[in-house]
Amino acid sequence: MTRILFWLALIFLVVAAIRSKLRAAARAQQMQADPRREAERMAAARAAAEAEALAAERARQASPQAQARARAVAEAETMLSCAHCGVFFPASEAVQRGGRDFCSQAHAEQPAP
């Protein structure tokens, strides 16, 4: 009985995998055959770019508080991961040893885990 269930499950999985591959191939072929969909996708990308440009323009004309917030985000410091413990810390506080970044002098002196 267990063997029968095993073979039924195996057959089911093989059929499901084949159907999945055939659906993906049909979708890819349909996308290539229908140039309108490609045009719609390009139009959506253009609209998104225009919306992003409009949002940037509005941010420039925003209140001083919003401008300060935007500057703070733009000036955010890069975070690094300690090679010893994995903790993230600002790049300005990094202790570099052997081409690796550490969060403290103590971790730089310890052997790597």
C-alpha positions in Angstrom: 0.0 0.0 0.0 2.9 2.4 0.8 4.5 1.7 -2.5 1.3 2.5 -4.4 0.9 5.8 -2.5 4.6 6.6 -3.2 4.2 6.0 -7.0 0.9 8.0 -7.1 2.6 10.9 -5.3 5.6 10.7 -7.6 3.3 10.7 -10.7 1.3 13.6 -9.4 4.5 15.7 -8.8 5.9 14.9 -12.2 2.6 15.9 -13.9 2.4 19.1 -11.9 6.0 20.0 -12.8 5.3 19.4 -16.5 2.1 21.5 -16.4 3.9 24.3 -14.7 6.7 24.4 -17.3 4.1 24.3 -20.1 2.1 27.2 -18.6 5.3 29.3 -18.2 6.3 28.6 -21.9 2.8 29.5 -23.1 2.8 32.7 -21.1 6.2 33.6 -22.5 5.0 32.9 -26.0 1.9 34.9 -25.5 3.9 37.9 -24.3 6.1 37.8 -27.4 3.1 37.3 -29.7 1.1 40.3 -28.3 3.0 43.5 -28.9 0.2 45.5 -27.2 1.1 44.0 -23.9 4.7 45.1 -24.4 3.5 48.6 -25.3 1.3 48.7 -22.2 4.2 47.6 -20.0 6.4 50.3 -21.5 3.6 52.9 -21.0 3.3 51.9 -17.3 7.1 52.2 -16.9 7.0 55.7 -18.4 4.1 56.7 -16.1 6.0 55.4 -13.1 9.0 57.5 -14.1 6.9 60.6 -14.6 5.3 60.0 -11.2 8.7 59.7 -9.6 9.9 62.9 -11.2 6.7 64.7 -10.1 7.3 63.5 -6.5 10.8 64.7 -6.6 9.6 68.1 -7.8 7.1 68.3 -5.0 9.8 67.3 -2.5 11.9 70.2 -3.7 8.9 72.6 -3.2 8.0 71.1 0.1 8.2 72.7 3.5 11.6 73.2 5.2 10.9 70.3 7.6 10.3 68.0 4.6 13.4 69.2 2.9 15.5 68.6 6.1 14.0 65.1 6.3 14.9 64.4 2.7 18.5 65.7 3.2 18.8 63.5 6.3 17.8 60.5 4.3 20.1 61.4 1.4 23.0 61.9 3.9 22.4 58.7 5.7 25.6 56.8 6.5 26.5 53.5 5.1 26.1 50.6 7.5 28.6 47.8 7.6 28.5 44.3 9.2 31.1 43.2 11.7 33.1 40.3 10.4 33.2 38.8 13.9 29.7 39.2 15.4 27.6 40.3 12.4 26.3 43.4 14.1 25.6 46.4 11.8 27.3 49.7 12.6 28.1 53.0 10.8 31.0 52.9 8.4 32.6 55.9 10.2 33.1 53.7 13.3 34.7 50.8 11.4 37.9 49.2 12.5 39.5 47.7 9.4 42.0 44.8 9.7 43.0 42.5 6.9 40.5 43.9 4.4 37.6 43.1 6.8 35.4 45.5 8.8 34.9 45.1 12.6 32.7 47.0 15.1 35.4 47.4 17.7 39.1 47.0 18.2 38.5 44.0 20.5 36.7 42.1 17.7 39.5 43.1 15.2 42.0 41.5 17.5 40.1 38.2 18.1 40.4 35.4 15.6 37.5 35.0 13.1 34.8 32.6 14.1 
